[in-house]
Amino acid sequence: MVLQIAHSEVAPGLVVLTLTGRVMLGPESAPIPEIVQQYVKDGKKMFIVDLAGVTHIDSTGIGRFIASLNYIHRAGGKLLMASAVAQVREGFRVTRLDTVFPFYETLDDARSALSGLAV
């Protein structure tokens, strides 16, 4: 399945990126860091990536999130991952990046985690 990316500011300063499909090598995943950068330039600093619809991820896909995370951190923001299926979560675990990216079971859990943070 081709990657689909939806994104919106769901609360002041909080952006949710909803991904559906495969986050892999190819032009489909290239816009992820670009989308994040534009929001950061517009003053948004809190991000949640909803991975519920992602079926596969490879090292290039993970690299897109690393680039996004670096940009967000430089701006003093936060990036959380939500609703990842086991196979996607495993991709982060084997690279030990599950210690870098905070994962939450649901989108609501991730939103709750951000609600008390000031960025």
Residue pairs with C-beta under 8 A, 6 or more apart in sequence:
1 20
1 21
1 22
1 55
2 21
2 22
2 28
3 19
3 20
3 21
3 22
3 23
3 24
3 28
3 29
4 19
4 20
4 21
4 53
5 17
5 18
5 19
5 31
5 32
5 35
6 17
6 18
6 19
6 20
7 15
7 16
7 17
7 18
7 35
7 39
8 15
8 16
9 15
9 39
9 44
10 16
10 111
11 111
13 43
13 44
13 45
13 46
13 119
14 44
14 46
14 47
14 48
14 111
14 114
15 36
15 39
15 44
15 46
15 47
15 48
16 47
16 48
16 49
16 50
16 107
17 32
17 35
17 36
17 47
17 48
17 49
17 50
18 50
18 52
18 53
19 32
19 49
19 50
19 51
19 53
19 54
20 53
20 54
21 28
21 53
21 54
21 55
22 28
22 54
22 55
22 56
22 57
22 61
23 29
23 32
23 54
23 56
23 57
23 58
23 61
23 62
23 64
23 88
24 56
24 57
24 58
24 60
24 61
25 58
25 60
25 61
26 60
29 60
29 61
29 64
30 64
32 64
32 65
32 67
32 68
33 64
33 67
33 68
33 71
36 47
36 68
36 71
36 72
36 79
37 68
37 71
39 47
40 71
40 72
40 75
40 77
44 77
45 72
45 75
45 76
45 77
45 78
45 119
46 77
46 78
46 114
46 117
46 119
47 68
47 72
47 77
47 78
47 79
47 80
48 79
48 80
48 81
48 82
48 107
48 110
48 111
48 114
49 65
49 79
49 80
49 81
49 82
50 82
50 83
50 107
51 81
51 82
51 83
51 84
51 85
51 88
52 82
52 83
52 84
52 85
52 107
54 84
54 85
54 88
55 85
55 87
55 88
56 87
56 88
57 88
57 91
57 92
58 91
59 95
61 91
62 91
62 92
62 95
62 97
65 79
65 81
65 101
66 97
68 79
69 79
69 100
69 101
72 78
72 79
73 79
76 119
77 119
78 114
78 117
78 119
79 101
80 101
80 102
80 103
80 104
80 110
80 113
80 114
81 92
81 101
81 102
81 103
81 104
81 110
82 103
82 104
82 105
82 106
82 107
82 109
82 110
83 104
83 105
83 106
83 107
84 92
84 103
89 98
89 103
92 98
92 101
92 103
102 110
102 113
104 110
104 113
